[in-house]
């Protein structure tokens, strides 16, 4: 199974990379851009064929390593290979 994981900063957490991207976009003439937030996208292949067990593995991966759950949220989609 393949998991597509999106990790984003929680609302209210400062995002200096997002601000830098926003500034660069303004410098390039994209003046209508506002509130840029930056995150991470990760794809993981899991050999588990049971969707419930695969979800549990992905949850553990996110909680233990992939996301800093103090300042980040995560979401994922799971699809059969």
Order of alpha helices (4+ residues) and beta strands (2+ residues): beta-alpha-beta-alpha-beta
